[in-house]
Amino acid sequence: MSISNNAKAILREFTREVWSEGDIEASDKYIAPKYTIHHDPGDPWEGKELELAGYEERVKTLRAAFPDQHFEIQGLFADGDAVLMIWFCSATQKGDIPGFPATGKQIEMSGATVYYFAGSRLTGHWQITDRLGVYRQLR
Amino acid sequence: MSISNNAKAILREFTREVWSEGDIEASDKYIAPKYTIHHDPGDPWEGKELELAGYEERVKTLRAAFPDQHFEIQGLFADGDAVLMIWFCSATQKGDIPGFPATGKQIEMSGATVYYFAGSRLTGHWQITDRLGVYRQLR
């Protein structure tokens, strides 16, 4: 298996285990000692360098608001040490987020994320998500 | 030059000529006979299959609202027949857009676009842009 295909397989597992199934402790298998959120407009962690505990806290906070969140990967593209993932996420808002106390509404979100690898570990991401679409669904 | 590097170079030229410099007729050099907007939430052309005239109309409409729009390419990643571009755009709102009559405000937008190629021609895109960020700047 090429390095690129291996990175894609790792990203599939990571997305399923950590983000869709909520096995937060599995982050340990994927996250590098420093994880940098290079760009993620609207995300409270944008610009931060996280250690494992900080990354786990981010997953925990986002999954507390949307506990049943499920990711469908639409495409994976690898080039050098980067893998781009385009995705859809469906979720029910069970907890509060800024501007929206828990609505109980089911939403769909889409996004595009560039993940950066060092070996088999993720060192950070550059991401855009369709936040306006989510806000319109929660309104 | 590899196919991937060639596709990246084409995308740089296309973005500069057509979108930043507004040479709409140059679209003819880049756009395939059918151009499909697979995903672009919030974009009025989302889901459409455009011929060259339709594509040019889209550029014209978007540039009429933001005539000085300028794109900075943050990264290009190629895999198979796809090239991902992550980008920043700065622009002044000189024309009306839905919900916002011309404000005269200067805005910054970021986005991630997967462009699909057939040979040296673009056949479509899958895109997410930070529309919520733009709305917040125009409000």
Interface residues (C-beta under 8 A of the other chain):
Chain A: S4 H39 P41 G42 Q74 G75 F77 A78 D79 G80 A82 L84 I86 S110 G111 A112 T113 V114 W126 Q127 I128 T129 D130 R131 L132 G133 Y135
Chain B: S4 H39 P41 G42 Q74 G75 F77 A78 D79 G80 A82 L84 I86 S110 G111 A112 T113 V114 W126 Q127 I128 T129 D130 R131 L132 G133 Y135
